[in-house]
Amino acid sequence: MSDGATIFTDITSGVEIPLDGTLSRVLYKDERLRLVVFALDAGQELTEHTAAVPVVVQVMRGRLHLTLGSEEVTADPGAWIRMPAKLPHSVRALEPSIMLLTMLPGG
């Protein structure tokens, strides 16, 4: 941290995708946002659930299949998806993948 700034030069640095598994790690948390990195091996998924707050998903590596309510989308690196609170959604890795989840409690 420098002058109050939080800096990640590479969000995926040190994040290993577990073989046949899923990893989640909180990178940052304050009263305005929570930043969580997820690493999923091919075929792994986060089954349907909802979030109490709006969230943003960013695909950093790999490919993900997301179900967002009744909509389905395939997301490649660079994809950015904002979901409102309480939207039922699921995520499945089509290949080894890393995604960044930003939770927006005030959003």
MOPAC internal coordinates of N, CA, C and O (Angstrom, degrees):
PM7 1SCF
backbone

  N    0.0000 0     0.00 0     0.00 0    0    0    0
  C    1.4399 1     0.00 0     0.00 0    1    0    0
  C    1.5215 1   108.23 1     0.00 0    2    1    0
  O    1.2310 1   120.37 1   -41.34 1    3    2    1
  N    1.3246 1   116.90 1   138.66 1    3    2    1
  C    1.4482 1   122.67 1  -178.36 1    5    3    2
  C    1.5139 1   108.98 1  -136.83 1    6    5    3
  O    1.2310 1   120.14 1   -56.82 1    7    6    5
  N    1.3247 1   117.35 1   123.18 1    7    6    5
  C    1.4655 1   121.65 1   179.45 1    9    7    6
  C    1.5235 1   112.68 1    51.05 1   10    9    7
  O    1.2310 1   120.30 1  -146.44 1   11   10    9
  N    1.3176 1   117.03 1    33.56 1   11   10    9
  C    1.4582 1   120.66 1   179.26 1   13   11   10
  C    1.5182 1   114.05 1    88.29 1   14   13   11
  O    1.2310 1   119.83 1   173.73 1   15   14   13
  N    1.3230 1   117.92 1    -6.27 1   15   14   13
  C    1.4641 1   121.26 1  -179.88 1   17   15   14
  C    1.5290 1   109.70 1   -85.58 1   18   17   15
  O    1.2310 1   121.01 1   -35.01 1   19   18   17
  N    1.3335 1   115.68 1   144.99 1   19   18   17
  C    1.4595 1   121.22 1   171.77 1   21   19   18
  C    1.5148 1   106.63 1  -107.73 1   22   21   19
  O    1.2310 1   120.59 1   -53.25 1   23   22   21
  N    1.3260 1   116.49 1   126.75 1   23   22   21
  C    1.4615 1   120.80 1  -173.80 1   25   23   22
  C    1.5259 1   109.95 1  -124.52 1   26   25   23
  O    1.2310 1   120.82 1   -51.51 1   27   26   25
  N    1.3316 1   116.04 1   128.49 1   27   26   25
  C    1.4620 1   122.95 1   170.20 1   29   27   26
  C    1.5227 1   105.78 1  -117.04 1   30   29   27
  O    1.2310 1   119.82 1   -68.70 1   31   30   29
  N    1.3073 1   117.95 1   111.30 1   31   30   29
  C    1.4596 1   119.35 1   179.40 1   33   31   30
  C    1.5230 1   111.53 1   -75.90 1   34   33   31
  O    1.2310 1   120.39 1   155.92 1   35   34   33
  N    1.3397 1   116.85 1   -24.08 1   35   34   33
  C    1.4654 1   121.57 1   176.10 1   37   35   34
  C    1.5284 1   107.82 1  -153.97 1   38   37   35
  O    1.2310 1   120.72 1   -76.45 1   39   38   37
  N    1.3097 1   116.23 1   103.55 1   39   38   37
  C    1.4709 1   122.54 1  -177.70 1   41   39   38
  C    1.5277 1   111.32 1   -56.26 1   42   41   39
  O    1.2310 1   119.88 1   147.08 1   43   42   41
  N    1.3186 1   117.84 1   -32.92 1   43   42   41
  C    1.4713 1   120.51 1  -174.47 1   45   43   42
  C    1.5261 1   113.06 1   -90.35 1   46   45   43
  O    1.2310 1   119.87 1   175.60 1   47   46   45
  N    1.3136 1   117.86 1    -4.40 1   47   46   45
  C    1.4611 1   121.15 1  -179.24 1   49   47   46
  C    1.5332 1   110.02 1   -59.79 1   50   49   47
  O    1.2310 1   120.96 1   -51.34 1   51   50   49
  N    1.3117 1   115.76 1   128.66 1   51   50   49
  C    1.4605 1   120.71 1   178.25 1   53   51   50
  C    1.5165 1   114.50 1    79.20 1   54   53   51
  O    1.2310 1   119.65 1  -178.24 1   55   54   53
  N    1.3281 1   118.27 1     1.76 1   55   54   53
  C    1.4700 1   121.22 1   178.97 1   57   55   54
  C    1.5217 1   108.23 1   -94.68 1   58   57   55
  O    1.2310 1   120.87 1   -67.96 1   59   58   57
  N    1.3074 1   115.94 1   112.04 1   59   58   57
  C    1.4660 1   121.78 1   178.14 1   61   59   58
  C    1.5267 1   108.50 1   -99.04 1   62   61   59
  O    1.2310 1   120.65 1   -44.78 1   63   62   61
  N    1.3166 1   116.36 1   135.22 1   63   62   61
  C    1.4608 1   120.92 1   176.76 1   65   63   62
  C    1.5235 1   107.72 1   -81.85 1   66   65   63
  O    1.2310 1   119.89 1   -61.95 1   67   66   65
  N    1.3379 1   117.82 1   118.05 1   67   66   65
  C    1.4623 1   119.62 1  -177.58 1   69   67   66
  C    1.5285 1   112.01 1   -70.69 1   70   69   67
  O    1.2310 1   120.83 1   -39.16 1   71   70   69
  N    1.3260 1   116.02 1   140.84 1   71   70   69
  C    1.4516 1   121.22 1   177.39 1   73   71   70
  C    1.5269 1   108.59 1   -66.15 1   74   73   71
  O    1.2310 1   120.42 1   -55.83 1   75   74   73
  N    1.3192 1   116.79 1   124.17 1   75   74   73
  C    1.4671 1   123.08 1  -179.70 1   77   75   74
  C    1.5244 1   112.89 1    56.07 1   78   77   75
  O    1.2310 1   120.18 1  -143.92 1   79   78   77
  N    1.3191 1   117.27 1    36.08 1   79   78   77
  C    1.4607 1   118.90 1  -178.02 1   81   79   78
  C    1.5105 1   113.14 1  -152.42 1   82   81   79
  O    1.2310 1   122.28 1     5.59 1   83   82   81
  N    1.3353 1   113.23 1  -174.41 1   83   82   81
  C    1.4563 1   122.96 1  -179.80 1   85   83   82
  C    1.5153 1   108.28 1  -135.03 1   86   85   83
  O    1.2310 1   121.06 1   -41.56 1   87   86   85
  N    1.3165 1   115.59 1   138.44 1   87   86   85
  C    1.4551 1   121.93 1   177.57 1   89   87   86
  C    1.5209 1   108.28 1  -123.69 1   90   89   87
  O    1.2310 1   120.27 1   -41.04 1   91   90   89
  N    1.3219 1   117.10 1   138.96 1   91   90   89
  C    1.4622 1   120.01 1   171.16 1   93   91   90
  C    1.5172 1   107.78 1  -132.05 1   94   93   91
  O    1.2310 1   121.20 1   -38.54 1   95   94   93
  N    1.3307 1   115.32 1   141.46 1   95   94   93
  C    1.4557 1   120.77 1  -178.24 1   97   95   94
  C    1.5298 1   108.92 1  -143.55 1   98   97   95
  O    1.2310 1   120.80 1   -53.75 1   99   98   97
  N    1.3352 1   116.07 1   126.25 1   99   98   97
  C    1.4615 1   120.55 1   175.73 1  101   99   98
  C    1.5235 1   107.31 1   -75.18 1  102  101   99
  O    1.2310 1   120.68 1   -56.81 1  103  102  101
  N    1.3309 1   116.31 1   123.19 1  103  102  101
  C    1.4541 1   121.41 1   179.84 1  105  103  102
  C    1.5200 1   112.10 1   -95.18 1  106  105  103
  O    1.2310 1   120.95 1   147.89 1  107  106  105
  N    1.3383 1   115.78 1   -32.11 1  107  106  105
  C    1.4585 1   120.26 1  -176.00 1  109  107  106
  C    1.5263 1   108.47 1  -157.90 1  110  109  107
  O    1.2310 1   121.17 1   -34.65 1  111  110  109
  N    1.3323 1   115.36 1   145.35 1  111  110  109
  C    1.4573 1   119.58 1   178.98 1  113  111  110
  C    1.5243 1   108.51 1  -153.57 1  114  113  111
  O    1.2310 1   121.17 1   -49.25 1  115  114  113
  N    1.3255 1   115.37 1   130.75 1  115  114  113
  C    1.4594 1   121.72 1   169.05 1  117  115  114
  C    1.5254 1   107.62 1  -147.57 1  118  117  115
  O    1.2310 1   119.87 1    10.93 1  119  118  117
  N    1.3152 1   117.85 1  -169.07 1  119  118  117
  C    1.4648 1   119.72 1  -176.05 1  121  119  118
  C    1.5280 1   113.55 1   -72.92 1  122  121  119
  O    1.2310 1   119.77 1   166.17 1  123  122  121
  N    1.3301 1   118.04 1   -13.83 1  123  122  121
  C    1.4659 1   121.81 1  -176.86 1  125  123  122
  C    1.5268 1   114.12 1  -103.03 1  126  125  123
  O    1.2310 1   120.15 1   154.26 1  127  126  125
  N    1.3500 1   117.32 1   -25.74 1  127  126  125
  C    1.4584 1   118.53 1   179.33 1  129  127  126
  C    1.5181 1   110.72 1  -159.67 1  130  129  127
  O    1.2310 1   122.39 1   -18.06 1  131  130  129
  N    1.3190 1   113.03 1   161.94 1  131  130  129
  C    1.4693 1   121.42 1   176.19 1  133  131  130
  C    1.5213 1   106.38 1  -134.39 1  134  133  131
  O    1.2310 1   120.29 1   -50.49 1  135  134  133
  N    1.3203 1   117.06 1   129.51 1  135  134  133
  C    1.4468 1   123.13 1  -176.58 1  137  135  134
  C    1.5269 1   108.44 1  -114.11 1  138  137  135
  O    1.2310 1   120.59 1   -58.71 1  139  138  137
  N    1.3397 1   116.47 1   121.29 1  139  138  137
  C    1.4622 1   121.92 1  -177.04 1  141  139  138
  C    1.5251 1   108.71 1  -128.35 1  142  141  139
  O    1.2310 1   120.55 1   -48.47 1  143  142  141
  N    1.3323 1   116.55 1   131.53 1  143  142  141
  C    1.4565 1   120.57 1   174.65 1  145  143  142
  C    1.5321 1   107.75 1  -100.21 1  146  145  143
  O    1.2310 1   121.17 1   -43.43 1  147  146  145
  N    1.3350 1   115.36 1   136.57 1  147  146  145
  C    1.4625 1   122.75 1   176.94 1  149  147  146
  C    1.5230 1   108.19 1  -118.58 1  150  149  147
  O    1.2310 1   120.56 1   -43.40 1  151  150  149
  N    1.3204 1   116.54 1   136.60 1  151  150  149
  C    1.4631 1   122.55 1   173.70 1  153  151  150
  C    1.5234 1   106.80 1  -122.73 1  154  153  151
  O    1.2310 1   120.55 1   -56.59 1  155  154  153
  N    1.3248 1   116.56 1   123.41 1  155  154  153
  C    1.4648 1   121.86 1  -176.27 1  157  155  154
  C    1.5150 1   109.94 1  -127.62 1  158  157  155
  O    1.2310 1   120.58 1   -48.40 1  159  158  157
  N    1.3226 1   116.51 1   131.60 1  159  158  157
  C    1.4512 1   120.33 1   174.14 1  161  159  158
  C    1.5305 1   108.50 1   -74.73 1  162  161  159
  O    1.2310 1   120.56 1   -19.05 1  163  162  161
  N    1.3254 1   116.53 1   160.95 1  163  162  161
  C    1.4627 1   121.26 1   179.01 1  165  163  162
  C    1.5240 1   110.15 1   -53.25 1  166  165  163
  O    1.2310 1   120.77 1   -47.07 1  167  166  165
  N    1.3281 1   116.13 1   132.93 1  167  166  165
  C    1.4567 1   121.65 1   178.62 1  169  167  166
  C    1.5227 1   114.79 1    88.50 1  170  169  167
  O    1.2310 1   120.14 1   165.89 1  171  170  169
  N    1.3273 1   117.33 1   -14.11 1  171  170  169
  C    1.4634 1   120.10 1   179.04 1  173  171  170
  C    1.5267 1   109.20 1   -77.19 1  174  173  171
  O    1.2310 1   121.14 1   -28.06 1  175  174  173
  N    1.3311 1   115.43 1   151.94 1  175  174  173
  C    1.4619 1   117.69 1  -178.24 1  177  175  174
  C    1.5152 1   112.75 1  -146.85 1  178  177  175
  O    1.2310 1   122.33 1   -21.79 1  179  178  177
  N    1.3047 1   113.15 1   158.21 1  179  178  177
  C    1.4576 1   122.37 1   168.01 1  181  179  178
  C    1.5190 1   103.91 1  -104.49 1  182  181  179
  O    1.2310 1   120.38 1   -70.50 1  183  182  181
  N    1.3284 1   116.88 1   109.50 1  183  182  181
  C    1.4620 1   120.85 1  -175.32 1  185  183  182
  C    1.5238 1   110.41 1   -65.88 1  186  185  183
  O    1.2310 1   121.13 1   -12.96 1  187  186  185
  N    1.3177 1   115.44 1   167.04 1  187  186  185
  C    1.4649 1   120.51 1  -173.89 1  189  187  186
  C    1.5219 1   111.88 1   -52.83 1  190  189  187
  O    1.2310 1   121.91 1   -47.43 1  191  190  189
  N    1.3042 1   113.95 1   132.57 1  191  190  189
  C    1.4626 1   122.16 1   179.03 1  193  191  190
  C    1.5256 1   107.80 1  -157.66 1  194  193  191
  O    1.2310 1   120.56 1    -2.69 1  195  194  193
  N    1.3045 1   116.54 1   177.31 1  195  194  193
  C    1.4576 1   121.88 1   174.87 1  197  195  194
  C    1.5287 1   108.41 1  -128.66 1  198  197  195
  O    1.2310 1   120.97 1   -17.94 1  199  198  197
  N    1.3071 1   115.75 1   162.06 1  199  198  197
  C    1.4621 1   121.70 1   174.68 1  201  199  198
  C    1.5261 1   107.49 1  -116.27 1  202  201  199
  O    1.2310 1   120.57 1   -38.31 1  203  202  201
  N    1.3062 1   116.51 1   141.69 1  203  202  201
  C    1.4642 1   121.19 1  -178.55 1  205  203  202
  C    1.5273 1   112.41 1   -73.27 1  206  205  203
  O    1.2310 1   120.66 1   165.00 1  207  206  205
  N    1.3424 1   116.35 1   -15.00 1  207  206  205
  C    1.4689 1   121.86 1  -177.90 1  209  207  206
  C    1.5245 1   109.04 1  -128.82 1  210  209  207
  O    1.2310 1   119.59 1   -18.58 1  211  210  209
  N    1.3385 1   118.39 1   161.42 1  211  210  209
  C    1.4655 1   119.52 1   173.91 1  213  211  210
  C    1.5324 1   110.03 1   -61.50 1  214  213  211
  O    1.2310 1   120.83 1   -32.15 1  215  214  213
  N    1.3373 1   116.03 1   147.85 1  215  214  213
  C    1.4595 1   121.18 1   179.35 1  217  215  214
  C    1.5279 1   110.15 1  -135.58 1  218  217  215
  O    1.2310 1   121.48 1   -22.55 1  219  218  217
  N    1.3279 1   114.78 1   157.45 1  219  218  217
  C    1.4617 1   122.15 1   173.29 1  221  219  218
  C    1.5205 1   107.36 1  -123.81 1  222  221  219
  O    1.2310 1   120.66 1   -48.20 1  223  222  221
  N    1.3271 1   116.35 1   131.80 1  223  222  221
  C    1.4646 1   122.96 1   175.73 1  225  223  222
  C    1.5226 1   107.31 1  -109.88 1  226  225  223
  O    1.2310 1   120.96 1   -48.66 1  227  226  225
  N    1.3376 1   115.77 1   131.34 1  227  226  225
  C    1.4524 1   121.82 1   174.85 1  229  227  226
  C    1.5187 1   107.70 1  -126.06 1  230  229  227
  O    1.2310 1   120.55 1   -53.16 1  231  230  229
  N    1.3279 1   116.55 1   126.84 1  231  230  229
  C    1.4565 1   120.81 1   178.47 1  233  231  230
  C    1.5241 1   107.75 1   -85.88 1  234  233  231
  O    1.2310 1   121.06 1   -59.13 1  235  234  233
  N    1.3304 1   115.58 1   120.87 1  235  234  233
  C    1.4531 1   121.39 1  -178.26 1  237  235  234
  C    1.5318 1   111.58 1   -96.02 1  238  237  235
  O    1.2310 1   120.89 1   144.79 1  239  238  237
  N    1.3400 1   115.91 1   -35.21 1  239  238  237
  C    1.4615 1   121.72 1  -177.46 1  241  239  238
  C    1.5208 1   107.90 1  -153.71 1  242  241  239
  O    1.2310 1   119.77 1   -34.76 1  243  242  241
  N    1.3166 1   118.05 1   145.24 1  243  242  241
  C    1.4609 1   121.96 1   176.50 1  245  243  242
  C    1.5166 1   113.31 1    87.12 1  246  245  243
  O    1.2310 1   120.89 1    18.85 1  247  246  245
  N    1.3313 1   115.90 1  -161.15 1  247  246  245
  C    1.4710 1   122.89 1   179.81 1  249  247  246
  C    1.5167 1   108.37 1  -138.39 1  250  249  247
  O    1.2310 1   121.29 1   -43.06 1  251  250  249
  N    1.3194 1   115.15 1   136.94 1  251  250  249
  C    1.4613 1   121.62 1  -179.21 1  253  251  250
  C    1.5182 1   110.31 1  -123.52 1  254  253  251
  O    1.2310 1   121.14 1   -33.85 1  255  254  253
  N    1.3161 1   115.42 1   146.15 1  255  254  253
  C    1.4611 1   121.67 1   170.07 1  257  255  254
  C    1.5178 1   105.91 1  -106.99 1  258  257  255
  O    1.2310 1   120.70 1   -57.61 1  259  258  257
  N    1.3405 1   116.26 1   122.39 1  259  258  257
  C    1.4594 1   120.97 1  -179.56 1  261  259  258
  C    1.5177 1   109.85 1  -116.99 1  262  261  259
  O    1.2310 1   121.12 1   -42.43 1  263  262  261
  N    1.3175 1   115.46 1   137.57 1  263  262  261
  C    1.4554 1   121.84 1   169.62 1  265  263  262
  C    1.5175 1   105.63 1  -107.80 1  266  265  263
  O    1.2310 1   120.96 1   -59.15 1  267  266  265
  N    1.3330 1   115.76 1   120.85 1  267  266  265
  C    1.4655 1   123.17 1  -175.96 1  269  267  266
  C    1.5188 1   107.82 1  -120.09 1  270  269  267
  O    1.2310 1   120.50 1   -87.36 1  271  270  269
  N    1.3220 1   116.65 1    92.64 1  271  270  269
  C    1.4597 1   119.26 1  -172.02 1  273  271  270
  C    1.5112 1   107.88 1    65.25 1  274  273  271
  O    1.2310 1   119.94 1    59.79 1  275  274  273
  N    1.3494 1   117.72 1  -120.21 1  275  274  273
  C    1.4640 1   121.09 1   179.25 1  277  275  274
  C    1.5304 1   112.31 1   -96.26 1  278  277  275
  O    1.2310 1   119.85 1  -179.88 1  279  278  277
  N    1.3230 1   117.89 1     0.12 1  279  278  277
  C    1.4604 1   121.90 1  -178.40 1  281  279  278
  C    1.5296 1   110.79 1   -98.22 1  282  281  279
  O    1.2310 1   120.76 1   -37.15 1  283  282  281
  N    1.3422 1   116.15 1   142.85 1  283  282  281
  C    1.4599 1   121.15 1   176.22 1  285  283  282
  C    1.5194 1   108.57 1  -120.54 1  286  285  283
  O    1.2310 1   121.14 1   -38.13 1  287  286  285
  N    1.3356 1   115.42 1   141.87 1  287  286  285
  C    1.4596 1   119.80 1  -178.31 1  289  287  286
  C    1.5251 1   109.12 1  -145.94 1  290  289  287
  O    1.2310 1   120.87 1   -34.76 1  291  290  289
  N    1.3344 1   115.95 1   145.24 1  291  290  289
  C    1.4546 1   121.77 1   170.95 1  293  291  290
  C    1.5157 1   106.32 1  -102.30 1  294  293  291
  O    1.2310 1   120.89 1   -50.57 1  295  294  293
  N    1.3250 1   115.90 1   129.43 1  295  294  293
  C    1.4576 1   121.14 1  -174.95 1  297  295  294
  C    1.5246 1   110.39 1  -118.12 1  298  297  295
  O    1.2310 1   120.85 1   -52.53 1  299  298  297
  N    1.3141 1   115.97 1   127.47 1  299  298  297
  C    1.4598 1   124.14 1   179.06 1  301  299  298
  C    1.5255 1   109.77 1  -103.19 1  302  301  299
  O    1.2310 1   119.42 1    -8.28 1  303  302  301
  N    1.3318 1   118.71 1   171.72 1  303  302  301
  C    1.4625 1   120.54 1   177.92 1  305  303  302
  C    1.5281 1   111.28 1   -53.34 1  306  305  303
  O    1.2310 1   121.38 1   -45.26 1  307  306  305
  N    1.3074 1   114.97 1   134.74 1  307  306  305
  C    1.4607 1   121.31 1  -177.42 1  309  307  306
  C    1.5232 1   112.94 1    97.17 1  310  309  307
  O    1.2310 1   119.95 1   167.02 1  311  310  309
  N    1.3376 1   117.71 1   -12.98 1  311  310  309
  C    1.4688 1   120.13 1   179.42 1  313  311  310
  C    1.5242 1   109.89 1   -66.31 1  314  313  311
  O    1.2310 1   120.97 1   -35.39 1  315  314  313
  N    1.3176 1   115.76 1   144.61 1  315  314  313
  C    1.4610 1   123.85 1  -179.05 1  317  315  314
  C    1.5211 1   107.17 1  -133.58 1  318  317  315
  O    1.2310 1   120.36 1   -55.96 1  319  318  317
  N    1.3241 1   116.92 1   124.04 1  319  318  317
  C    1.4722 1   121.54 1  -175.38 1  321  319  318
  C    1.5193 1   108.54 1  -133.51 1  322  321  319
  O    1.2310 1   120.18 1   -55.88 1  323  322  321
  N    1.3326 1   117.27 1   124.12 1  323  322  321
  C    1.4659 1   121.99 1   174.97 1  325  323  322
  C    1.5163 1   108.20 1  -104.70 1  326  325  323
  O    1.2310 1   120.86 1   -47.79 1  327  326  325
  N    1.3214 1   115.95 1   132.21 1  327  326  325
  C    1.4615 1   121.50 1   178.43 1  329  327  326
  C    1.5244 1   109.29 1  -120.24 1  330  329  327
  O    1.2310 1   120.52 1   -42.76 1  331  330  329
  N    1.3242 1   116.60 1   137.24 1  331  330  329
  C    1.4653 1   118.64 1   175.23 1  333  331  330
  C    1.5244 1   110.22 1   -72.63 1  334  333  331
  O    1.2310 1   120.93 1   -18.32 1  335  334  333
  N    1.3055 1   115.83 1   161.68 1  335  334  333
  C    1.4683 1   120.82 1   176.16 1  337  335  334
  C    1.5253 1   109.81 1   -57.14 1  338  337  335
  O    1.2310 1   120.87 1   -34.87 1  339  338  337
  N    1.3028 1   115.94 1   145.13 1  339  338  337
  C    1.4665 1   125.27 1   173.44 1  341  339  338
  C    1.5257 1   115.33 1    71.13 1  342  341  339
  O    1.2310 1   119.69 1  -170.58 1  343  342  341
  N    1.3414 1   118.19 1     9.42 1  343  342  341
  C    1.4604 1   119.76 1   175.99 1  345  343  342
  C    1.5321 1   108.76 1   -77.06 1  346  345  343
  O    1.2310 1   119.48 1   -59.04 1  347  346  345
  N    1.3344 1   118.60 1   120.96 1  347  346  345
  C    1.4709 1   119.59 1   176.58 1  349  347  346
  C    1.5299 1   109.28 1   -63.34 1  350  349  347
  O    1.2310 1   120.62 1   -47.65 1  351  350  349
  N    1.3287 1   116.42 1   132.35 1  351  350  349
  C    1.4611 1   120.21 1  -178.85 1  353  351  350
  C    1.5219 1   110.55 1  -152.91 1  354  353  351
  O    1.2310 1   121.70 1   -21.40 1  355  354  353
  N    1.3371 1   114.35 1   158.60 1  355  354  353
  C    1.4635 1   121.15 1   175.14 1  357  355  354
  C    1.5228 1   107.65 1  -143.06 1  358  357  355
  O    1.2310 1   121.24 1   -19.87 1  359  358  357
  N    1.3382 1   115.23 1   160.13 1  359  358  357
  C    1.4637 1   121.68 1  -177.75 1  361  359  358
  C    1.5256 1   107.81 1  -135.68 1  362  361  359
  O    1.2310 1   120.53 1   -47.70 1  363  362  361
  N    1.3399 1   116.59 1   132.30 1  363  362  361
  C    1.4661 1   121.35 1   175.98 1  365  363  362
  C    1.5173 1   108.25 1  -131.77 1  366  365  363
  O    1.2310 1   120.61 1   -48.46 1  367  366  365
  N    1.3294 1   116.43 1   131.54 1  367  366  365
  C    1.4622 1   121.37 1   179.09 1  369  367  366
  C    1.5234 1   110.43 1   -80.75 1  370  369  367
  O    1.2310 1   120.30 1   -56.06 1  371  370  369
  N    1.3215 1   117.03 1   123.94 1  371  370  369
  C    1.4626 1   121.91 1   176.86 1  373  371  370
  C    1.5284 1   110.81 1   -83.56 1  374  373  371
  O    1.2310 1   121.08 1   160.38 1  375  374  373
  N    1.3141 1   115.54 1   -19.62 1  375  374  373
  C    1.4664 1   123.50 1   175.69 1  377  375  374
  C    1.5187 1   105.86 1  -154.62 1  378  377  375
  O    1.2310 1   118.99 1   -10.47 1  379  378  377
  N    1.3260 1   119.54 1   169.53 1  379  378  377
  C    1.4625 1   118.96 1   178.43 1  381  379  378
  C    1.5361 1   109.64 1   -53.01 1  382  381  379
  O    1.2310 1   120.79 1   -51.58 1  383  382  381
  N    1.3348 1   116.10 1   128.42 1  383  382  381
  C    1.4682 1   120.16 1  -168.85 1  385  383  382
  C    1.5223 1   112.31 1  -141.84 1  386  385  383
  O    1.2310 1   121.64 1   -26.33 1  387  386  385
  N    1.3227 1   114.47 1   153.67 1  387  386  385
  C    1.4636 1   122.18 1   172.17 1  389  387  386
  C    1.5163 1   107.90 1  -128.26 1  390  389  387
  O    1.2310 1   121.04 1   -49.79 1  391  390  389
  N    1.3274 1   115.62 1   130.21 1  391  390  389
  C    1.4610 1   120.12 1   177.19 1  393  391  390
  C    1.5183 1   108.93 1  -128.56 1  394  393  391
  O    1.2310 1   121.68 1   -28.06 1  395  394  393
  N    1.3176 1   114.38 1   151.94 1  395  394  393
  C    1.4467 1   122.16 1   176.70 1  397  395  394
  C    1.5194 1   107.58 1  -109.05 1  398  397  395
  O    1.2310 1   120.65 1   -52.67 1  399  398  397
  N    1.3273 1   116.36 1   127.33 1  399  398  397
  C    1.4589 1   122.24 1   178.48 1  401  399  398
  C    1.5230 1   107.96 1  -111.61 1  402  401  399
  O    1.2310 1   120.71 1   -55.22 1  403  402  401
  N    1.3189 1   116.24 1   124.78 1  403  402  401
  C    1.4574 1   121.85 1   176.02 1  405  403  402
  C    1.5201 1   108.02 1  -112.53 1  406  405  403
  O    1.2310 1   120.63 1   -62.82 1  407  406  405
  N    1.3220 1   116.41 1   117.18 1  407  406  405
  C    1.4643 1   121.87 1   178.07 1  409  407  406
  C    1.5280 1   107.79 1   -96.46 1  410  409  407
  O    1.2310 1   121.06 1   -45.49 1  411  410  409
  N    1.3377 1   115.57 1   134.51 1  411  410  409
  C    1.4604 1   121.76 1  -173.32 1  413  411  410
  C    1.5280 1   110.98 1  -118.33 1  414  413  411
  O    1.2310 1   120.18 1  -100.04 1  415  414  413
  N    1.3307 1   117.26 1    79.96 1  415  414  413
  C    1.4715 1   120.17 1  -176.47 1  417  415  414
  C    1.5257 1   114.19 1   -55.63 1  418  417  415
  O    1.2310 1   119.66 1   147.62 1  419  418  417
  N    1.3230 1   118.26 1   -32.38 1  419  418  417
  C    1.4622 1   120.28 1  -179.85 1  421  419  418
  C    1.5151 1   113.18 1   -92.45 1  422  421  419
  O    1.2310 1   120.19 1  -178.31 1  423  422  421
  N    1.3540 1   117.25 1     1.69 1  423  422  421
  C    1.4535 1   120.71 1  -169.36 1  425  423  422
  C    1.4586 1   115.03 1   -94.59 1  426  425  423
  O    1.2310 1   120.10 1   180.00 1  427  426  425

